[in-house]
């Protein structure tokens, strides 16, 4: 596994937790970091698969 793939896994989990908190608690504070972490983890996973 590439380093990018190893970084992508915890980022994706943290992003999903943030999005879950935004949905359940109705707090929009968690929404933008959740989207940012999830999208960056997708980019890291794609980079990890291509390298």
BANU-534716 format. One record per residue (C-alpha): x, y, z. Coordinates in nm, 2 decimals, always signed. Layout:
<atom><x>X</x><y>Y</y><z>Z</z></atom>
...
***
This chain:
<atom><x>+0.00</x><y>+0.00</y><z>+0.00</z></atom>
<atom><x>+0.11</x><y>+0.35</y><z>-0.08</z></atom>
<atom><x>+0.16</x><y>+0.62</y><z>+0.18</z></atom>
<atom><x>-0.13</x><y>+0.81</y><z>+0.02</z></atom>
<atom><x>-0.36</x><y>+0.51</y><z>+0.07</z></atom>
<atom><x>-0.26</x><y>+0.48</y><z>+0.43</z></atom>
<atom><x>-0.34</x><y>+0.85</y><z>+0.49</z></atom>
<atom><x>-0.67</x><y>+0.83</y><z>+0.30</z></atom>
<atom><x>-0.83</x><y>+0.57</y><z>+0.53</z></atom>
<atom><x>-0.83</x><y>+0.78</y><z>+0.86</z></atom>
<atom><x>-0.91</x><y>+1.10</y><z>+0.67</z></atom>
<atom><x>-1.22</x><y>+0.93</y><z>+0.52</z></atom>
<atom><x>-1.33</x><y>+0.80</y><z>+0.86</z></atom>
<atom><x>-1.29</x><y>+1.14</y><z>+1.02</z></atom>
<atom><x>-1.47</x><y>+1.31</y><z>+0.73</z></atom>
<atom><x>-1.76</x><y>+1.06</y><z>+0.76</z></atom>
<atom><x>-1.78</x><y>+1.12</y><z>+1.14</z></atom>
<atom><x>-1.79</x><y>+1.50</y><z>+1.08</z></atom>
<atom><x>-2.07</x><y>+1.46</y><z>+0.82</z></atom>
<atom><x>-2.26</x><y>+1.23</y><z>+1.05</z></atom>
<atom><x>-2.23</x><y>+1.49</y><z>+1.33</z></atom>
<atom><x>-2.35</x><y>+1.76</y><z>+1.09</z></atom>
<atom><x>-2.65</x><y>+1.56</y><z>+1.00</z></atom>
<atom><x>-2.76</x><y>+1.44</y><z>+1.34</z></atom>
<atom><x>-2.68</x><y>+1.75</y><z>+1.55</z></atom>
<atom><x>-2.79</x><y>+1.99</y><z>+1.28</z></atom>
<atom><x>-2.47</x><y>+2.19</y><z>+1.34</z></atom>
<atom><x>-2.34</x><y>+2.34</y><z>+1.02</z></atom>
<atom><x>-2.00</x><y>+2.39</y><z>+1.18</z></atom>
<atom><x>-1.91</x><y>+2.02</y><z>+1.11</z></atom>
<atom><x>-2.03</x><y>+2.03</y><z>+0.75</z></atom>
<atom><x>-1.74</x><y>+2.21</y><z>+0.57</z></atom>
<atom><x>-1.46</x><y>+2.03</y><z>+0.75</z></atom>
<atom><x>-1.64</x><y>+1.70</y><z>+0.68</z></atom>
<atom><x>-1.67</x><y>+1.78</y><z>+0.31</z></atom>
<atom><x>-1.30</x><y>+1.89</y><z>+0.30</z></atom>
<atom><x>-1.17</x><y>+1.58</y><z>+0.48</z></atom>
<atom><x>-1.38</x><y>+1.34</y><z>+0.27</z></atom>
<atom><x>-1.29</x><y>+1.50</y><z>-0.06</z></atom>
<atom><x>-0.92</x><y>+1.51</y><z>+0.03</z></atom>
<atom><x>-0.93</x><y>+1.14</y><z>+0.13</z></atom>
<atom><x>-1.08</x><y>+1.06</y><z>-0.21</z></atom>
<atom><x>-0.80</x><y>+1.25</y><z>-0.38</z></atom>
<atom><x>-0.54</x><y>+1.07</y><z>-0.17</z></atom>
<atom><x>-0.70</x><y>+0.73</y><z>-0.25</z></atom>
<atom><x>-0.69</x><y>+0.80</y><z>-0.62</z></atom>
<atom><x>-0.32</x><y>+0.91</y><z>-0.59</z></atom>
<atom><x>-0.24</x><y>+0.60</y><z>-0.39</z></atom>
<atom><x>-0.40</x><y>+0.37</y><z>-0.66</z></atom>
<atom><x>-0.22</x><y>+0.55</y><z>-0.95</z></atom>
<atom><x>+0.13</x><y>+0.54</y><z>-0.79</z></atom>
***
